[in-house]
């Protein structure tokens, strides 16, 4: 899985993350966590739009490369955050999972309550965990 470096900055209840390797891609929120979550969604949308046009994605640079280039101003309070890029392939794959029976019952109940299949619920939970949503 690819991770792009985001540059986080902000104070109080105004935070932003810009993704230097993806021009025009950024996220924001009232906390660093909200800004990172928004940037994660923005990276996915940015990449999916580009891939739909059959245009390749830029190579992700490392934090060290961005620090050397001067694109991260740590003296001004900027910090690097890793933003995962998780793109669905559109091809479902059958997987055999072993779960505690109590957990599986809770998953089934919650999936049913939300009108989802077990697979859709587990996929959604996994995506949230990978992308760092709270």
ABEGO torsion letter per residue (X at the ends): XBBBBBBBBEBEABBBBBBAABBGBBBBBABAAAAAAAAAAAAAAAAAAAAAAGBBBBBBBBAAAAAAAGABBAAAGBBBBBBBBBBBAGBBBBBBBBBBAAAAAAAAAAAAAAGBBAAAAAAAAAAAAAAGBX
